[in-house]
Amino acid sequence: MAKYKVSIDKDTCIGCGVCASICSENWKMDDDGKAAYISNDSDLDCNKDAAENCPTQSIKVEE
């Protein structure tokens, strides 16, 4: 599997929880009410789904 980088822009995240509901093994809602990436051994497709469904496009997945 190719290496990829996942990032979250906390400034644009609105804390809707879509990422955590789509990809709960890789995302959670942090104490600040914003999304947090929690897994280094994560599924690329799951993270791409989270990024594609983020309403503010705060999640980036780069291969």
N, C-alpha and C positions, 0 to 999 in steps of 0.2 A: 504494500500500500504506500502511496506517495505521502510525503510529509506535507502538512498543511498547518496554517496558523489561524487561530480563532481569536477575535478581539471584540470587545463591547465598548461602545462610546457611552459612558455613564451620563454625559451631559445631555445627550439626546434621548436616552432611554426614559420612557414614561411609566415604567413599572406595571405594564398591562398583564404580564405573566404568560403571554403566548409562548415564548421560548420554553419556559419551564413546563408548560402543559404539553407541548409537542415533543420535547426532548428532555424529559426529567432526569435521565441518567447523566446529562451533561450540564444542565442549567438549573438554577434555583433562584428564588427571590431573596436578596440580601436584607440585612437589618435596615438598610437605608431605603428599602422599598424598590430598589433597582435590581435588574438582572445581574447574576454573577455566574461566570463560567467555572465549573467545579471539577472537570475531568481532563486529565492529560491523556488517558487511554480512551478516547471518544470516537464515536462513529461519524465518519465524514458525512454520510447521507443525512443523518439525524441533525447535525449542525447546519447543513445546507437548508434543510426544511425550516429550522428555527429562523435562520437568517432571511429566507424568502418570505416568511410569514410575519416578520417583525414590522409593525405598522410605521415605525419611524426609521427603519433601515439602520438601526444602531449596531447590528451584529454583522461583522465581516468575516468571511471564510476565504482565505487565500491559499492556493495550492503552490 
